Amino acid sequence: MANIDTVTQLYVKFMDNIAFQGQLGAYSHLACATVKPDATPIAYDSFVAALDAVENNQAQWAMIPIENSTAGRVEEIYRQIPKTKLHIIAEHFQPVNHCLMTLKESSPSWVMSHPQALAQCHDRIIQMGLVPRAEFDTAGAAKLLLESNDSTGAVIASELAAELYGLKIVQKHFEDVAGNTTRFLLLAKEATPIEFIQGEQYITSILFKVRNIPAALYKALGGFATNGLNLIKIESYMDGKTLNSSQFHIDIADHVESGAMQLAIEELKFFASEYRWLGTYRAQSFRDL
């Protein structure tokens, strides 16, 4: 009984934690604060560690970036999601306001940040003649610059990171494209049932592999077209076991319990060697902009 009580106490202790990759001040931290303002944000060094925290009951949720409007998909996430048993329970679109920041007194010749942030500010970096250096995290780069006390360096990170680490903002909105936005997924160990209400907007995410037959992908996806469903996203990547097999991640604009979706999924399963429902969640209003 004591062991059961200990497990229960640990679960209660961590049930309001939300895991993210990076350092405090990262854009993932901002996303956590926006979606779950009452939760305790816990920083992890990697996406794998953040996802594992949820699977191991050290956090109730994980906030994970999956794509950016300027730099495209975060490929590592598409490779990691199939390795977990987590469910997608929500999406969140986080506006990204990159700031170029330095120490109080500096003359920068190079700039460091996460590769995605460097890609989103590529043209500005070139214009200023700065040499880019990739780091694991935007806020982590800010912390690293502070600790190094290197007056020749600069960082691209959030305004919150500048505040937390005492850096001087040289230029706000340093990103190349206005309206730069990152889409995040909120993942949990258990799926959250969402009532199907006619007229509401939903997203259903599915992971599958096709059977080794001619035109299998075309046939697997055909049911979505014939049932009038909007396939809003498809990503393909190798499954890591063979060069002859690919996995597909798709997002469909409908609830998994709708009649049209049930018919389309039935057809998909017929041509799929593996099928996994990742989650159904409300489409965010950002999609209407």
N, C-alpha and C positions, 0 to 999 in steps of 0.2 A: 504493500500500500504506500509505503514511503517513496518508493521509486516513481509510482504513478503520480503522487502529489508533486514531486520534484519536476516531472515533465510538465505537469499542468501549470506550475508556477513559472517555468521558463517560457511556456507558450503565452501566458498572460503578459509576461514582462515584455515580450517582443512583438505582441500583436498590433501595436500602434507604430511600429517602425516601418519606414519606407526606404528601401535600398536604392542606391544609384552609383554609377561609376564616376569616379573623379574626386575632386576636393570640394570642400565647402566654397561656394561662390561660383561653381560651374553652372552651365545652363540647365543641366539635369537637376541641380539643386533648386533652381528657380521654378522648374516644372513641378517638382515635388511640393514646393511651398504653395503653388497656385492650385493644384488639384487636391492635395491633402494638407491643408494649412495646419491642422491640429496634430498631424503625425510627426514623429521624430525622424528627421532625415539622417541616414547613416551612409557615409562615404566608403566605397570599396575601390580597390586598385584596378579592377578589371570588370568587364561585363559578366564574365563567367562567375566571379565571386559574388556579384550582386544578385544574379539569378540563383546561385546556390544558397544564398542567405534565405531566400523565400522557401526553397525546397527543404531546407534544414530547419525551418521554423525559427530562424533568427530575425526575420522580418515578415510582415504581412503582405507587403507589395514590393515590386521592383518597377522603377521608372526608367525605361530604356528608349533611347533615340533610335529610330529606324530609317528615317530619310530626311533630307534637307532639300528645300526648294531650289537651291543654287548648286550644291555639290552632289546631289543624288543620294543613293541608298547607302546605309551603313552596312556594308557587306557582312561584317563579322556577326551581326545580329541574326541575319538570315541563316547563317551556318550554326548558330548556337540554339535558336529556338527549337529545332527538331530534336536536340539532345536533352531538352528539359521535358517535364510533364506539366508545365505551367499553362494557365489559360490567360488569354487576353480579355480583360474586363472593361477596358476603356481606351480611348485615344485622346491625345491632347496636342494642340498645335501651339508651339511656343515661339513668339516673335524673337528674333535674334538681333540684338543691337551690339555688334562687336565694337569694342573700344581699343584703341592703340594706347598703351600705357608704358611708363618708364619709372625709374627712380626719380626722386625730386630733382637732382642735378644730373643731367646725362646728355650724351651726344650719340644716339644709337646708330649702329652700322648693321645690326642683325635683329631679327625678330623671331620669337618662338611661340608655338601654340600647338593645339591638336591639329593633325593633318586636315581635318574637315574645315576648321576655321581658317587655316592657311589657304586652302583652296577657295573659300568664300571671299577672301580678301586679296586674291592673287594680283589683280591689276593694280590695286593701291600699293601693295608691297613693291612691285616692280617700279612704279612711278617714284617712290621714295628711295629707290636704290638699296633696299634692305635685303639682306641674305636670310632666307627662311630656314628655321630649324624646327623639326618636328618633335613634339613631346606627347605624352600620353593623355594630357588633359589641359584645358584652357586655364582653369583656376590653379591647377598644379604648376603650370608654367609661371603664373604670377607669383606663387609662393617660392618657386625656385629662384626667380630673379631677385626677390627680396633677400633670400638667404645668401645668394652669391655676391650681392652688392656690386654687380658689374654695370658700370655706367655706360658701357657700349651696347647694352642689350635693350630690347623692348619686348612687349608681350601683347598678344591679342586675346582679350578675355572680356568678361561682362563687367558692367559698372559695379555690381556687387563685389566682384573679385578685387577691383581697385580699392573699394572701401575696406574690405576685410584685411587686405595685405598692405595698405598704406601707400599705394602707388599713385603716381600723377597721371591723369588722363590727358593725353596729347590731342586725341581726336575721337569724338564719338561718331557712331554710324560709319565705321571704317569699312564695312562690307561693300563689295562691288555693286550689288544689286539691292535696291530698296525693296522692303517687304520680305526680306530673307526670313524664312520660317522653318523650324524643325518639327517634324511630327514625332511624338513620343507614344509608346504603348505602355499601359499600366497592366502588369501581369500579377497574377495571384495563384495560389496553389489550388484553389477551388473556383470553379466557374460561378459567376454571379447570374442567376436567372433573371432575364429581362422579359417582362410581359410583352407579347406581341400585340400592338395596338395599330389597327389599320390607319394608314395615313402618316404615321411616324417614320422617321428615317433611321435605318440601322445599317451596320456593316457586319458581315459575317466573314471570318477568316478561316481558310482551309489549307491544309498541307496534304499533298498527295504525290504518288508516283504512278506512272502509266504502265500498263502491260506492254510487253515487247511484241507488239503487232503493228502492222502498217497503219499510219494515220491515227494512232491511239490518242494523241493529244487533241487533235481536231475533233475526234468523236467524243472524248471525255468532256470537252468544253461546249459541245454542240447543244447540250440540254439547257444551258444558260441562255443561249440565243433563241431557241425555239420556245422558251417559256418567258421571253421578254424581260430577262434580267440583265442588269448593267454590271459587267465585269470591269471594275474600276482599277484593278491592279493585278499584274502577274509577274512573278519573279521566278527565274529558274537558276539552279545551281547543282553541281555534282553532289552526290550523296556521300562521297568520301570512300566508298567501297569499290567502285568500278567506274571505268570511263564510259561505260555503255548505258548508264542509268542516271537520270536527272530527277531532282525533286522540284516541285512547283508549289509556290506560295501564292494564293489568290485571295483577293478581297472582292466581295460581291455586295452590291447596294441593296440588301434586303435582310429580313429576319430569317433565321434558320427554320422557323416553324411555319413560314408561309407556304401555301400550297404550291406555288411556283418553284420555291426553293427545294421543297421535298422531292418534286419530280426531277429537277435538275440534278440534285445530289444522287438520286437513285441511278440516273444515267451515268453520272461521273463514276460512281462506285463500280459499275459494270465494266468499265474500261481501265480502272485503276488497280494496281497491284497492292497499294497501301493507301489508306485514307485516314485523316485525322482532323476532326473539328477543333480549331484553336479557340474559338469564342465568337459570340455575337454581342455587340455593344452598340450604344447609340452613336450615330454619326454626329460629329461636332458641327456647330453652326458655322465655323470657319470655312467649311466646304461650300457654303452658299455665297461666299464673297467673290 
